[in-house]
């Protein structure tokens, strides 16, 4: 194989390694996937009547709240799956696998890219499962084929952004437990967004944060795409800007950290 094709082959090799690892040790993925599933059922069937009070002036029924809730749960699924990536990278670091990869005649970037691509594939599969559950309990999207395509592209972009951040978290964490703790903000931010209740129903002192933090514009854009209610230029621009910015930040951070010599 030519020198130009070597990095591509290394990327595929690392992707295969991470997918095989996820298949052989599925417990982490299942634990992270079960949480958004449980939350979806919990907020629909236990808290739904209370939480829907802020929607449509307090006149939303269960079907309307399911329509409102599912896009937020989809974003929560992405954030929780990315946390698994941080734990996986930290595990490789503590077991010395990353140090071994540094000494091998492979593209250094492929080690990180394999983790990212594997995580994105697993995330998209998890999103399909959660979306299927949402359809089973009454979620009825009204999206055109083009809007479905745009929604899939947005979810992929969000997954890339959060996964690159998770890789950086895994690289700087002393152990898998530390990675799980450090990555907690990735899981908590969706709860502080418009995922469960509208921003307008929040206290005024907190509303500004919920409105402009990364998850709210993404959730509102996804909600508009899936429900056919319009996305709004402001939300769409903020969503894409946050995703691109976090992707670049996560990539540069992860690359710089991985290329540092051990002990420095």
C-alpha positions as CSV (number, residue, x, y, z in Angstrom):
1,X,0.0,0.0,0.0
2,X,1.2,3.5,-0.8
3,X,2.3,5.9,1.9
4,X,-0.8,8.1,1.2
5,X,-3.1,5.1,1.9
6,X,-1.4,4.1,5.1
7,X,-3.2,6.5,7.4
8,X,-6.6,5.4,5.9
9,X,-5.8,1.8,6.6
10,X,-4.6,2.6,10.1
11,X,-7.9,4.5,10.7
12,X,-9.9,1.4,9.6
13,X,-7.8,-0.9,11.8
14,X,-8.4,1.3,14.9
15,X,-12.1,1.6,14.1
16,X,-12.3,-2.2,13.8
17,X,-10.5,-2.6,17.2
18,X,-12.9,-0.3,19.0
19,X,-16.0,-1.8,17.5
20,X,-14.8,-5.3,18.4
21,X,-14.0,-4.1,21.9
22,X,-17.5,-2.6,22.3
23,X,-19.0,-5.9,21.1
24,X,-17.0,-8.0,23.5
25,X,-17.6,-5.8,26.5
26,X,-21.1,-4.3,25.9
27,X,-21.9,-3.6,29.6
28,X,-20.7,0.0,29.5
29,X,-22.7,0.8,26.3
30,X,-25.8,-0.9,27.7
31,X,-25.6,1.0,31.0
32,X,-25.2,4.3,29.2
33,X,-28.1,3.5,26.8
34,X,-30.5,2.3,29.5
35,X,-30.4,5.7,31.3
36,X,-32.0,7.8,28.5
37,X,-34.5,5.0,27.9
38,X,-35.5,5.0,31.6
39,X,-35.6,8.8,31.7
40,X,-37.9,8.8,28.6
41,X,-40.3,6.4,30.2
42,X,-40.0,8.2,33.6
43,X,-40.7,11.7,32.3
44,X,-43.6,10.5,30.1
45,X,-45.5,8.2,32.5
46,X,-44.5,9.5,35.9
47,X,-43.6,13.2,35.6
48,X,-45.4,14.0,32.3
49,X,-48.5,15.6,33.7
50,X,-46.4,18.0,35.9
51,X,-43.6,18.7,33.4
52,X,-46.0,19.5,30.5
53,X,-47.5,22.4,32.6
54,X,-45.1,24.8,30.9
55,X,-46.0,23.8,27.3
56,X,-48.8,25.4,25.4
57,X,-49.9,27.4,28.4
58,X,-50.3,24.3,30.5
59,X,-52.8,22.7,28.2
60,X,-50.4,20.1,26.6
61,X,-51.6,16.5,26.7
62,X,-49.3,13.4,26.9
63,X,-48.9,13.1,23.2
64,X,-47.8,16.7,22.9
65,X,-45.3,16.3,25.7
66,X,-43.9,13.1,24.1
67,X,-43.4,15.1,20.9
68,X,-41.6,17.8,22.9
69,X,-39.5,15.4,25.0
70,X,-38.1,12.9,22.5
71,X,-35.7,15.4,20.8
72,X,-34.2,16.3,24.1
73,X,-33.8,12.6,25.1
74,X,-32.0,12.0,21.8
75,X,-29.5,14.7,22.7
76,X,-29.1,13.2,26.1
77,X,-28.4,9.8,24.5
78,X,-25.5,11.4,22.5
79,X,-24.0,13.0,25.7
80,X,-24.2,9.8,27.6
81,X,-22.7,7.7,24.9
82,X,-19.8,10.2,24.6
83,X,-19.1,9.7,28.3
84,X,-18.5,6.0,27.5
85,X,-15.8,7.2,25.1
86,X,-14.0,9.1,27.8
87,X,-14.0,6.0,30.0
88,X,-12.8,3.8,27.2
89,X,-9.9,6.2,26.3
90,X,-8.9,6.5,30.0
91,X,-8.9,2.7,30.2
92,X,-6.5,2.5,27.3
93,X,-4.3,5.1,29.0
94,X,-4.1,3.3,32.4
95,X,-3.5,-0.1,30.8
96,X,-0.6,1.2,28.8
97,X,-2.2,0.6,25.4
98,X,-1.8,4.2,24.3
99,X,1.9,4.2,25.2
100,X,2.3,1.0,23.1
101,X,0.5,2.7,20.2
102,X,3.0,5.6,20.4
103,X,5.9,3.3,19.7
104,X,4.2,1.5,16.7
105,X,4.7,2.4,13.1
106,X,1.1,3.7,12.7
107,X,-0.5,7.1,12.2
108,X,-0.8,8.7,15.6
109,X,-4.1,10.4,14.6
110,X,-5.6,7.0,13.7
111,X,-5.6,6.0,17.4
112,X,-7.9,8.9,18.3
113,X,-9.9,8.8,15.0
114,X,-10.6,5.1,15.7
115,X,-12.1,5.9,19.0
116,X,-14.2,8.8,17.6
117,X,-15.5,6.9,14.6
118,X,-16.4,3.9,16.7
119,X,-18.2,6.1,19.2
120,X,-20.1,7.9,16.5
121,X,-21.3,4.7,15.0
122,X,-22.4,3.4,18.4
123,X,-24.1,6.7,19.1
124,X,-26.1,6.6,15.8
125,X,-27.2,3.0,16.6
126,X,-28.3,4.1,20.1
127,X,-30.2,7.0,18.6
128,X,-32.1,4.6,16.3
129,X,-33.1,2.5,19.3
130,X,-34.2,5.4,21.4
131,X,-36.1,6.9,18.5
132,X,-37.8,3.5,18.0
133,X,-38.9,3.5,21.6
134,X,-40.2,7.1,21.2
135,X,-42.3,6.0,18.2
136,X,-43.6,3.1,20.2
137,X,-44.9,5.3,23.0
138,X,-46.5,7.9,20.8
139,X,-43.9,10.1,19.2
140,X,-45.2,11.2,15.7
141,X,-42.7,13.2,13.8
142,X,-43.8,15.3,10.9
143,X,-40.5,15.7,9.0
144,X,-40.0,15.6,5.3
145,X,-37.2,13.4,3.9
146,X,-35.0,16.5,3.6
147,X,-35.7,17.4,7.2
148,X,-34.9,13.8,8.3
149,X,-31.6,14.1,6.5
150,X,-30.8,17.4,8.1
151,X,-31.7,16.0,11.5
152,X,-29.4,13.0,11.0
153,X,-26.6,15.3,9.9
154,X,-27.1,17.5,13.0
155,X,-27.0,14.5,15.3
156,X,-23.8,13.2,13.6
157,X,-22.2,16.7,14.0
158,X,-23.2,16.8,17.7
159,X,-21.9,13.3,18.2
160,X,-18.5,14.3,16.7
161,X,-18.3,17.4,18.8
162,X,-19.0,15.6,22.1
163,X,-16.9,12.6,21.3
164,X,-13.8,14.7,20.6
165,X,-14.3,16.5,23.9
166,X,-14.8,13.1,25.6
167,X,-11.5,11.8,24.0
168,X,-9.7,14.8,25.5
169,X,-11.3,14.1,28.9
170,X,-10.2,10.5,28.7
171,X,-6.6,11.5,27.9
172,X,-6.3,13.9,30.8
173,X,-8.0,11.6,33.4
174,X,-5.9,9.5,35.8
175,X,-8.2,6.5,35.6
176,X,-11.6,5.5,34.1
177,X,-13.4,6.6,37.3
178,X,-11.9,10.0,37.0
179,X,-12.9,10.2,33.3
180,X,-16.5,9.4,34.3
181,X,-16.5,12.1,37.0
182,X,-14.8,14.7,34.8
183,X,-17.2,14.0,32.0
184,X,-20.3,14.6,34.2
185,X,-21.0,18.1,32.7
186,X,-21.5,16.5,29.3
187,X,-24.4,14.6,30.9
188,X,-25.7,17.4,33.2
189,X,-26.0,20.2,30.6
190,X,-29.0,18.6,28.8
191,X,-30.9,18.8,32.1
192,X,-30.2,22.5,32.3
193,X,-31.5,23.1,28.8
194,X,-34.8,23.1,27.0
195,X,-34.8,19.3,26.8
196,X,-37.6,18.8,29.4
197,X,-39.3,22.2,29.7
198,X,-39.3,25.4,27.6
199,X,-36.8,28.0,28.4
200,X,-39.7,30.5,28.9
201,X,-40.9,28.4,31.9
202,X,-37.6,28.8,33.7
203,X,-36.7,31.4,36.3
204,X,-35.5,34.7,34.8
205,X,-32.1,34.5,36.5
206,X,-31.4,31.1,34.9
207,X,-33.1,31.6,31.6
208,X,-30.2,33.3,29.8
209,X,-27.9,30.3,30.6
210,X,-30.4,27.7,29.5
211,X,-31.0,29.6,26.3
212,X,-27.4,30.1,25.1
213,X,-25.7,27.0,26.4
214,X,-24.7,24.4,23.6
215,X,-27.6,22.0,24.0
216,X,-30.6,24.3,23.9
217,X,-30.0,25.6,20.3
218,X,-29.3,22.0,19.1
219,X,-32.4,20.6,20.8
220,X,-34.6,23.4,19.4
221,X,-33.2,22.9,15.9
222,X,-33.7,19.2,16.1
223,X,-37.2,19.7,17.5
224,X,-38.1,22.0,14.6
225,X,-36.8,19.5,12.0
226,X,-38.5,16.5,13.4
227,X,-41.9,18.2,14.2
228,X,-41.9,20.3,11.1
229,X,-42.4,23.5,13.1
230,X,-39.5,25.4,11.7
231,X,-36.0,25.7,13.1
232,X,-35.4,29.5,13.0
233,X,-32.2,31.0,11.7
234,X,-30.9,32.0,15.1
235,X,-31.2,28.5,16.6
236,X,-29.7,26.8,13.5
237,X,-26.7,29.1,13.4
238,X,-26.0,28.7,17.1
239,X,-26.4,24.9,16.9
240,X,-23.9,24.6,14.0
241,X,-21.5,27.1,15.5
242,X,-21.5,25.3,18.8
243,X,-21.0,21.9,17.2
244,X,-18.2,23.1,14.9
245,X,-16.4,25.1,17.6
246,X,-16.6,22.2,20.1
247,X,-15.4,19.7,17.4
248,X,-12.3,21.9,16.6
249,X,-11.6,22.5,20.3
250,X,-11.9,18.8,21.2
251,X,-9.8,17.7,18.3
252,X,-6.9,20.2,19.0
253,X,-7.0,19.4,22.7
254,X,-7.0,15.7,22.2
255,X,-4.2,15.8,19.5
256,X,-2.0,18.0,21.7
257,X,-2.5,15.8,24.8
258,X,-1.9,12.6,22.9
259,X,1.3,13.9,21.2
260,X,2.8,14.9,24.5
261,X,5.5,12.5,25.7
262,X,4.6,10.4,28.8
263,X,5.5,12.1,32.0
264,X,5.5,15.6,30.6
